[in-house]
Amino acid sequence: MCEKVRDVIAGSVLRVFIILFVSAAVFVPATVFESAYAVPPGKILEWECEEGKVVFEGTKHAGKGIKCTQCHLEVFRMRHGVTKMTMKEMDDGAFCGACHNGKTSFSTSSQGHCAKCHVK
């Protein structure tokens, strides 16, 4: 008898969990998921460097469906300013160069694309 009661309770708990999980996935507003993308639309990160200030706009990357997890934690650390980058490293495929390689997106080594990231 006790085993049957335990099985009924365990099954009920599992069903309740599934219902809550599915309900959360269906009814959570879309704005909650915006933070799951690269720097959220409207947010801009800036770095000073020799080549000119680098401007990273979340709108450009999030608009292409790029998610945070595609770059963080493997390519970049999560904290702004802790990753020190050089153009040589990027041209060798590190940091931004992991995608900006001329295949996935424009290449960091292409002189014609400097102004896409660097502003004078």
Sequence and secondary structure as in RCSB ss.txt:
>XXXX:A:sequence
MCEKVRDVIAGSVLRVFIILFVSAAVFVPATVFESAYAVPPGKILEWECEEGKVVFEGTKHAGKGIKCTQCHLEV
FRMRHGVTKMTMKEMDDGAFCGACHNGKTSFSTSSQGHCAKCHVK
>XXXX:A:secstr
 HHHHHHHHHHHHHHHHHHHHHHHHHHS HHHHHTTBSS TT EEEE  TT EEEEEHHHHHTTT BGGGTBTTT
B SSTT S   HHHHHTT GGGGT SSSSS  TT GGGGGGTEE 
